[in-house]
Amino acid sequence: MRDLVAGMKYLVGGQKWVGRHGRWWGFGMLPALLTLAGYAVALVFLGGWSKDLADWATPFADHWSSPWQGLLRDALAAIAFGGGLLLSLLTFTAVTLLVGQPFYEALSAKVDETEGGAPTPPESALWRELVIAVRDSASVLVRVAAFGVVLFACGFIPVIGQTVVPALGFLVSGFFLTVELVAVALQRRGVPQRERIRLLRARLGLALGFGTPLILAFLVPLVTVLAMPGAVAGATLLARDLARDLALDPVHDAATADEQEQEQESAAEPASRPATGNPYATS
């Protein structure tokens, strides 16, 4: 429960951070705006061509009588457009992160800088980082699709399919949205995707508290554009927490070094000191 609340606090903290740094908020909105414009154009074309696509896919219905021909083709056109809309909702965040990789990398680095203890990023060419980002995003989409198939099948179970399954769908989507967003900061710390997923599974409440409210907000595309910079900033704050779990954060490393020095000083003290309350200790 504590991690669940902490995840929500990181989400709010990220929005507050971009609120205090307005220039970075505008800078971080650019990739989402570009992606939204691209998706809008694609959906307009799909809407215009969906009827022709349905006609092309059903030549066997050319000689059907009315109204069956129209009903079939109108239904297929609606399914095609609905499928495109659903695909755009599922892939919007991944595509935005891919398009905005340089933008969000700079934003995340600025958050680290202002919070202190910014890591030294590994030396890597931009094209290599983009290849890694594409590969990781594709892997996440495959995992989401696999969960989606299972949840779709479970949706036919009476009562449970209409109540529990939709809730599980939002939780699964929220978890993998968090995986996508923390990738920007954790990749800069040299943490591979498999390790990122393991960390978030171990802190499941943290991931769900951050990602689930965000996935609900992202159902509205305009909110996605406005909230994405804060989501990246909040994910960076969350990633710093996860990095401390791996002792990768510079601040954590410094604290650990101090603790080791204290332990060494304690070990160097005479072993003959009597233990408190021990009558058999040597004097």
PyMOL commands that set and color helices and strands:
alter all, ss='L'
color gray80, all
select helices_A, chain A and resi 2-20+22-57+59-61+68-99+101-115+126-154+160-188+193-202+204-217+221-245+250-268
alter helices_A, ss='H'
color red, helices_A
deselect
rebuild
show_as cartoon
